[in-house]
Amino acid sequence: MKTLLESFRGYLKEIKNRYEFVVFVRMEDDLNLYADLFEKIRAIPGVTIVKTAEKQQDVSPTQKAAVLNIKCIAGDTGIISYGMFLRNKLSKLKDEEGDKVLGVRFLTPPEDIS
């Protein structure tokens, strides 16, 4: 059994270029953050985990905002180009009814969690 486990470990490799972004997202009030938006963010290539530390807040009668922690694998493109790609994809997200993300801002530099 021990030999089998040691052989299996040879196939495993530690993934490099893993980063965590802290992102402020402003969206239309009717956009469902936890169902629609999280699902669409997880569908972005490279994104592995999406979570929020606190509840979304109303910022006006028609808008709400949330701070998201997004963990991802940057790949071979590098963190700067992946960050631009992620911001571009996040800013274009909308749900089936047409409610959309209005603004995206990175609150901190991406943290290397490799």
TIRO-2110 file (N, C-alpha, C; in Angstrom, 1 decimal):
// TIRO-2110
0.8, -1.2, 0.0, N, 1, A
0.0, 0.0, 0.0, CA, 1, A
0.9, 1.3, 0.0, C, 1, A
1.9, 1.2, 0.8, N, 2, A
2.8, 2.4, 0.8, CA, 2, A
3.5, 2.7, -0.5, C, 2, A
3.8, 1.6, -1.2, N, 3, A
4.4, 1.8, -2.5, CA, 3, A
3.4, 2.4, -3.5, C, 3, A
2.2, 2.0, -3.4, N, 4, A
1.2, 2.5, -4.3, CA, 4, A
1.0, 4.0, -4.0, C, 4, A
1.0, 4.4, -2.8, N, 5, A
0.8, 5.8, -2.4, CA, 5, A
2.0, 6.7, -2.9, C, 5, A
3.2, 6.1, -2.7, N, 6, A
4.4, 6.9, -3.2, CA, 6, A
4.4, 7.0, -4.7, C, 6, A
3.9, 6.0, -5.4, N, 7, A
3.8, 6.0, -6.9, CA, 7, A
2.8, 7.1, -7.3, C, 7, A
1.7, 7.1, -6.6, N, 8, A
0.6, 8.1, -6.9, CA, 8, A
1.1, 9.5, -6.7, C, 8, A
1.9, 9.8, -5.7, N, 9, A
2.4, 11.1, -5.4, CA, 9, A
3.3, 11.6, -6.6, C, 9, A
3.9, 10.7, -7.3, N, 10, A
4.7, 11.1, -8.5, CA, 10, A
3.9, 11.8, -9.6, C, 10, A
2.6, 11.4, -9.6, N, 11, A
1.7, 12.0, -10.6, CA, 11, A
1.1, 13.4, -10.2, C, 11, A
1.1, 13.7, -8.9, N, 12, A
0.6, 14.9, -8.4, CA, 12, A
1.7, 16.0, -8.5, C, 12, A
1.2, 17.2, -8.8, N, 13, A
2.2, 18.3, -8.9, CA, 13, A
1.5, 19.5, -8.2, C, 13, A
2.2, 20.3, -7.6, N, 14, A
1.7, 21.6, -7.0, CA, 14, A
1.4, 22.6, -8.1, C, 14, A
0.3, 23.1, -8.1, N, 15, A
-0.1, 24.1, -9.1, CA, 15, A
0.5, 25.5, -8.7, C, 15, A
1.2, 26.1, -9.7, N, 16, A
1.9, 27.4, -9.5, CA, 16, A
0.9, 28.4, -10.1, C, 16, A
1.3, 29.7, -9.8, N, 17, A
0.5, 30.8, -10.4, CA, 17, A
-0.9, 30.9, -9.8, C, 17, A
-1.1, 30.5, -8.5, N, 18, A
-2.4, 30.7, -7.9, CA, 18, A
-2.4, 32.0, -7.2, C, 18, A
-3.5, 32.8, -7.4, N, 19, A
-3.6, 34.1, -6.8, CA, 19, A
-5.0, 34.3, -6.3, C, 19, A
-5.1, 35.3, -5.3, N, 20, A
-6.4, 35.7, -4.8, CA, 20, A
-6.5, 37.2, -5.0, C, 20, A
-7.6, 37.5, -5.6, N, 21, A
-8.0, 38.9, -5.9, CA, 21, A
-9.1, 39.3, -4.9, C, 21, A
-9.0, 40.5, -4.3, N, 22, A
-10.1, 41.1, -3.6, CA, 22, A
-10.7, 42.2, -4.5, C, 22, A
-12.0, 42.0, -4.8, N, 23, A
-12.6, 42.8, -5.8, CA, 23, A
-13.9, 43.5, -5.3, C, 23, A
-14.0, 44.8, -5.5, N, 24, A
-15.2, 45.5, -5.2, CA, 24, A
-16.1, 45.5, -6.5, C, 24, A
-17.3, 45.0, -6.4, N, 25, A
-18.2, 44.9, -7.5, CA, 25, A
-19.5, 45.7, -7.2, C, 25, A
-19.8, 46.7, -8.1, N, 26, A
-21.0, 47.4, -8.0, CA, 26, A
-22.0, 46.9, -9.1, C, 26, A
-23.2, 46.7, -8.7, N, 27, A
-24.2, 46.0, -9.7, CA, 27, A
-25.6, 46.6, -9.5, C, 27, A
-26.4, 46.3, -10.5, N, 28, A
-27.8, 46.7, -10.4, CA, 28, A
-28.5, 46.0, -9.3, C, 28, A
-29.5, 46.6, -8.7, N, 29, A
-30.1, 46.1, -7.5, CA, 29, A
-30.8, 44.7, -7.7, C, 29, A
-31.3, 44.5, -8.9, N, 30, A
-32.1, 43.2, -9.1, CA, 30, A
-31.1, 42.0, -9.5, C, 30, A
-29.9, 42.3, -9.6, N, 31, A
-28.9, 41.2, -10.0, CA, 31, A
-28.8, 40.3, -8.8, C, 31, A
-28.9, 39.0, -8.9, N, 32, A
-28.8, 38.0, -7.8, CA, 32, A
-27.3, 37.6, -7.7, C, 32, A
-26.7, 38.2, -6.7, N, 33, A
-25.3, 37.9, -6.5, CA, 33, A
-24.9, 36.5, -6.3, C, 33, A
-25.6, 35.8, -5.4, N, 34, A
-25.2, 34.5, -5.0, CA, 34, A
-25.6, 33.4, -5.9, C, 34, A
-26.7, 33.5, -6.7, N, 35, A
-27.1, 32.5, -7.6, CA, 35, A
-26.5, 32.8, -9.0, C, 35, A
-26.9, 33.9, -9.6, N, 36, A
-26.5, 34.2, -11.0, CA, 36, A
-25.0, 34.6, -11.1, C, 36, A
-24.6, 35.6, -10.4, N, 37, A
-23.3, 36.2, -10.6, CA, 37, A
-22.2, 35.2, -10.2, C, 37, A
-22.3, 34.5, -9.0, N, 38, A
-21.3, 33.6, -8.6, CA, 38, A
-21.1, 32.5, -9.7, C, 38, A
-22.2, 32.0, -10.2, N, 39, A
-22.1, 31.0, -11.2, CA, 39, A
-21.4, 31.5, -12.4, C, 39, A
-21.6, 32.7, -12.9, N, 40, A
-21.0, 33.2, -14.1, CA, 40, A
-19.5, 33.5, -13.8, C, 40, A
-19.2, 34.0, -12.6, N, 41, A
-17.8, 34.2, -12.3, CA, 41, A
-17.0, 32.9, -12.3, C, 41, A
-17.6, 31.8, -11.7, N, 42, A
-16.9, 30.5, -11.7, CA, 42, A
-16.7, 30.0, -13.1, C, 42, A
-17.5, 30.5, -14.1, N, 43, A
-17.3, 30.0, -15.4, CA, 43, A
-16.2, 30.7, -16.2, C, 43, A
-15.6, 31.8, -15.6, N, 44, A
-14.5, 32.5, -16.2, CA, 44, A
-13.3, 31.6, -16.2, C, 44, A
-12.6, 31.4, -17.3, N, 45, A
-11.4, 30.5, -17.3, CA, 45, A
-10.4, 30.9, -16.3, C, 45, A
-9.9, 30.0, -15.5, N, 46, A
-8.9, 30.2, -14.4, CA, 46, A
-9.4, 30.4, -13.1, C, 46, A
-10.7, 30.8, -12.9, N, 47, A
-11.3, 31.1, -11.6, CA, 47, A
-11.6, 29.7, -11.0, C, 47, A
-11.2, 29.6, -9.7, N, 48, A
-11.4, 28.3, -9.0, CA, 48, A
-12.4, 28.5, -7.8, C, 48, A
-12.3, 29.6, -7.1, N, 49, A
-13.2, 29.8, -5.9, CA, 49, A
-13.6, 31.3, -5.9, C, 49, A
-14.9, 31.5, -5.6, N, 50, A
-15.5, 32.8, -5.4, CA, 50, A
-16.2, 32.8, -4.1, C, 50, A
-15.9, 33.8, -3.2, N, 51, A
-16.6, 33.9, -2.0, CA, 51, A
-16.7, 35.4, -1.6, C, 51, A
-17.6, 35.6, -0.6, N, 52, A
-17.7, 37.0, -0.1, CA, 52, A
-17.7, 36.9, 1.4, C, 52, A
-16.9, 37.8, 2.0, N, 53, A
-16.8, 37.7, 3.5, CA, 53, A
-17.9, 38.4, 4.2, C, 53, A
-18.6, 39.3, 3.6, N, 54, A
-19.7, 40.0, 4.2, CA, 54, A
-20.9, 40.2, 3.2, C, 54, A
-22.0, 40.5, 3.8, N, 55, A
-23.2, 40.6, 3.0, CA, 55, A
-23.1, 41.8, 2.0, C, 55, A
-23.8, 41.7, 0.9, N, 56, A
-23.8, 42.8, -0.1, CA, 56, A
-24.6, 44.0, 0.5, C, 56, A
-24.2, 45.2, 0.1, N, 57, A
-24.7, 46.4, 0.7, CA, 57, A
-25.5, 47.2, -0.4, C, 57, A
-26.6, 47.8, 0.0, N, 58, A
-27.2, 48.8, -0.9, CA, 58, A
-26.5, 50.1, -0.9, C, 58, A
-26.1, 50.6, -2.1, N, 59, A
-25.4, 51.8, -2.2, CA, 59, A
-26.3, 53.0, -2.7, C, 59, A
-27.4, 52.6, -3.3, N, 60, A
-28.4, 53.6, -3.8, CA, 60, A
-29.7, 52.8, -4.0, C, 60, A
-30.8, 53.5, -4.3, N, 61, A
-32.0, 52.7, -4.5, CA, 61, A
-32.0, 51.8, -5.7, C, 61, A
-31.0, 52.0, -6.6, N, 62, A
-31.0, 51.1, -7.8, CA, 62, A
-29.7, 50.3, -7.9, C, 62, A
-28.8, 50.4, -6.9, N, 63, A
-27.5, 49.7, -7.0, CA, 63, A
-27.1, 49.1, -5.6, C, 63, A
-26.4, 48.0, -5.7, N, 64, A
-25.8, 47.4, -4.6, CA, 64, A
-24.3, 47.1, -4.9, C, 64, A
-23.6, 46.7, -3.8, N, 65, A
-22.2, 46.5, -4.0, CA, 65, A
-21.8, 45.3, -3.0, C, 65, A
-20.7, 44.7, -3.4, N, 66, A
-20.2, 43.6, -2.6, CA, 66, A
-18.6, 43.5, -2.8, C, 66, A
-18.0, 43.0, -1.8, N, 67, A
-16.5, 42.7, -1.9, CA, 67, A
-16.4, 41.2, -2.0, C, 67, A
-15.7, 40.8, -3.1, N, 68, A
-15.6, 39.4, -3.4, CA, 68, A
-14.1, 39.0, -3.3, C, 68, A
-13.9, 37.8, -2.8, N, 69, A
-12.5, 37.1, -2.9, CA, 69, A
-12.6, 36.1, -4.0, C, 69, A
-11.7, 36.3, -5.0, N, 70, A
-11.7, 35.4, -6.1, CA, 70, A
-10.4, 34.8, -6.2, C, 70, A
-10.3, 33.4, -6.1, N, 71, A
-9.1, 32.7, -6.2, CA, 71, A
-9.0, 32.1, -7.7, C, 71, A
-7.8, 32.2, -8.2, N, 72, A
-7.7, 31.8, -9.6, CA, 72, A
-6.3, 31.3, -9.9, C, 72, A
-6.2, 30.6, -11.1, N, 73, A
-4.9, 30.2, -11.6, CA, 73, A
-4.6, 31.1, -12.8, C, 73, A
-3.5, 31.8, -12.7, N, 74, A
-3.2, 32.8, -13.8, CA, 74, A
-2.7, 32.2, -15.0, C, 74, A
-2.1, 31.0, -15.0, N, 75, A
-1.6, 30.3, -16.2, CA, 75, A
-0.3, 30.9, -16.6, C, 75, A
0.0, 30.7, -17.9, N, 76, A
1.3, 31.2, -18.5, CA, 76, A
1.3, 32.6, -18.9, C, 76, A
0.1, 33.2, -18.9, N, 77, A
0.0, 34.6, -19.4, CA, 77, A
0.6, 35.6, -18.5, C, 77, A
0.7, 35.3, -17.2, N, 78, A
1.2, 36.2, -16.2, CA, 78, A
0.1, 36.9, -15.5, C, 78, A
0.4, 37.4, -14.3, N, 79, A
-0.7, 37.9, -13.4, CA, 79, A
-1.2, 39.3, -13.9, C, 79, A
-0.4, 40.1, -14.6, N, 80, A
-0.9, 41.4, -15.0, CA, 80, A
-1.9, 41.2, -16.1, C, 80, A
-1.6, 40.4, -17.1, N, 81, A
-2.5, 40.2, -18.2, CA, 81, A
-3.7, 39.4, -17.8, C, 81, A
-3.6, 38.5, -16.8, N, 82, A
-4.7, 37.8, -16.3, CA, 82, A
-5.6, 38.7, -15.5, C, 82, A
-5.1, 39.6, -14.7, N, 83, A
-5.9, 40.6, -14.0, CA, 83, A
-6.7, 41.5, -14.9, C, 83, A
-6.1, 41.9, -16.0, N, 84, A
-6.8, 42.7, -17.0, CA, 84, A
-8.0, 41.9, -17.7, C, 84, A
-7.7, 40.6, -18.0, N, 85, A
-8.6, 39.7, -18.5, CA, 85, A
-9.8, 39.5, -17.5, C, 85, A
-9.5, 39.3, -16.2, N, 86, A
-10.5, 39.0, -15.2, CA, 86, A
-11.4, 40.3, -15.1, C, 86, A
-10.8, 41.4, -15.0, N, 87, A
-11.6, 42.7, -14.9, CA, 87, A
-12.5, 42.9, -16.1, C, 87, A
-12.0, 42.6, -17.2, N, 88, A
-12.8, 42.8, -18.5, CA, 88, A
-14.0, 41.8, -18.4, C, 88, A
-13.8, 40.5, -18.1, N, 89, A
-14.8, 39.6, -18.0, CA, 89, A
-15.9, 39.9, -16.9, C, 89, A
-15.4, 40.4, -15.7, N, 90, A
-16.3, 40.7, -14.7, CA, 90, A
-17.2, 41.9, -15.0, C, 90, A
-16.6, 42.9, -15.7, N, 91, A
-17.4, 44.1, -16.1, CA, 91, A
-18.5, 43.8, -17.1, C, 91, A
-18.4, 42.7, -17.8, N, 92, A
-19.4, 42.4, -18.9, CA, 92, A
-20.4, 41.4, -18.4, C, 92, A
-20.4, 41.0, -17.1, N, 93, A
-21.4, 40.0, -16.7, CA, 93, A
-22.7, 40.6, -16.5, C, 93, A
-23.8, 39.8, -16.8, N, 94, A
-25.2, 40.2, -16.6, CA, 94, A
-26.0, 38.9, -16.5, C, 94, A
-27.1, 39.0, -15.8, N, 95, A
-28.0, 37.8, -15.7, CA, 95, A
-29.0, 37.7, -16.9, C, 95, A
-29.8, 36.7, -16.8, N, 96, A
-30.8, 36.5, -17.9, CA, 96, A
-31.8, 37.6, -18.1, C, 96, A
-32.1, 38.3, -17.1, N, 97, A
-33.0, 39.5, -17.2, CA, 97, A
-32.4, 40.7, -17.7, C, 97, A
-31.0, 40.7, -17.9, N, 98, A
-30.3, 41.9, -18.3, CA, 98, A
-29.7, 42.8, -17.3, C, 98, A
-29.9, 42.4, -16.0, N, 99, A
-29.3, 43.2, -14.9, CA, 99, A
-27.8, 42.9, -14.9, C, 99, A
-27.0, 44.0, -14.8, N, 100, A
-25.6, 43.8, -15.0, CA, 100, A
-24.7, 44.4, -14.0, C, 100, A
-23.4, 44.0, -14.1, N, 101, A
-22.4, 44.6, -13.2, CA, 101, A
-22.1, 46.0, -13.7, C, 101, A
-22.1, 47.0, -12.8, N, 102, A
-21.8, 48.3, -13.3, CA, 102, A
-20.4, 48.8, -13.1, C, 102, A
-19.7, 48.2, -12.2, N, 103, A
-18.3, 48.6, -11.9, CA, 103, A
-17.5, 47.5, -11.2, C, 103, A
-16.2, 47.5, -11.5, N, 104, A
-15.3, 46.5, -10.9, CA, 104, A
-14.0, 47.2, -10.6, C, 104, A
-13.6, 47.0, -9.3, N, 105, A
-12.3, 47.6, -8.9, CA, 105, A
-11.6, 46.7, -8.0, C, 105, A
-10.3, 46.4, -8.3, N, 106, A
-9.4, 45.6, -7.4, CA, 106, A
-9.0, 46.4, -6.2, C, 106, A
-9.3, 45.9, -5.0, N, 107, A
-9.0, 46.6, -3.8, CA, 107, A
-7.6, 46.5, -3.3, C, 107, A
-7.0, 45.3, -3.6, N, 108, A
-5.6, 45.1, -3.2, CA, 108, A
-4.9, 44.4, -4.4, C, 108, A
-3.6, 44.5, -4.4, N, 109, A
-2.8, 43.7, -5.4, CA, 109, A
-3.1, 42.3, -5.2, C, 109, A
-3.0, 41.5, -6.3, N, 110, A
-3.3, 40.0, -6.2, CA, 110, A
-2.3, 39.4, -5.3, C, 110, A
-2.7, 38.5, -4.4, N, 111, A
-1.8, 37.8, -3.5, CA, 111, A
-1.5, 36.4, -4.0, C, 111, A
-0.2, 36.1, -4.0, N, 112, A
0.3, 34.9, -4.5, CA, 112, A
0.0, 33.8, -3.4, C, 112, A
-0.8, 32.8, -3.7, N, 113, A
-1.2, 31.8, -2.7, CA, 113, A
-0.7, 30.4, -3.1, C, 113, A
0.3, 30.4, -4.0, N, 114, A
0.9, 29.1, -4.5, CA, 114, A
1.6, 28.4, -3.4, C, 114, A
END
